[in-house]
Amino acid sequence: MSTEQRPVPTPTIGIPLMTDGTPKVAARNVNVYYGDKHAIRDVSMDISQREVTAFIGPSGCGKSTFLRCLNRMNDTIDICRIDGRIAIDDRDIYDRKMDVVQLRALVGMVFQKPNPFPKSIFENIAYGPRIHGLVDHKSDLDQLVQSSLERAGLWKEVKDRLDQPGTGLSGGQQQRLCIARAIAVQPEIILMDEPCSALDPIATSIVEDLIDELRASYTIVIVTHSMSQAARVSQKTAFFHLGDLVEFDETEKLFTNPQEQRTQDYVTGRFG
């Protein structure tokens, strides 16, 4: 990412940049290119601590691309190039001195399709803390596994079968296992890329309730194709369209009184 200092843009209507204190995540003038394709154009936003921020927009609009900038997942794509600045707690995450492994422990990720490791339920949770050196004793690891599963609302369902494969759980349980796995490495931010799109309505409701509980302890950013889900779980919503951040505001305001015509057209179903 370029280290050139660029001026912070004057925010457009509906794209608030925080002026009272430091946001958890601050993005300024972020551009993302896949080869010659300009996928994200000049995006600036502040993401507040211990809130749920939802990214909405039609398929291919750039919301998942921008989400993956927040923990440098796009680094794995050879043709991807990023410029601008993204800071967590005022530290530039694209600084050459940034340890990407530690960054991804700080910023956990839950994907669209549940992806438990081909290991036992216990080892799915224990693996991350073990490789990051977060625990010294077996008893501490046992407690961390239990507390992570409890926070993900899964402990009572799996406590008697921790030695069984995580892949043997139902889809909704697998997704909560992946959330527990992310929690176990003690992140401060959790990114969720359409975490309920592969789940049935009952499992979706359970995960949504979990998201609401987790925001007391974590900053959560969720990409969702469901506007009703964004309305239910988030405090702020960003609407992306064709690589642009069209509008970013409090969720209720964005859905009931959007400032931009493209937002109005999208939330009323005229396109998308």
PyMOL commands that set and color helices and strands:
alter all, ss='L'
color gray80, all
select helices_A, chain A and resi 63-69+73-76+100-106+121-131+138-151+155-158+166-168+171-184+201-214+227-233+251-256+261-267
alter helices_A, ss='H'
color red, helices_A
select strands_A, chain A and resi 25-34+37-47+52-56+80-88+91-92+107-110+189-193+219-223+236-241+244-250
alter strands_A, ss='S'
color yellow, strands_A
deselect
rebuild
show_as cartoon
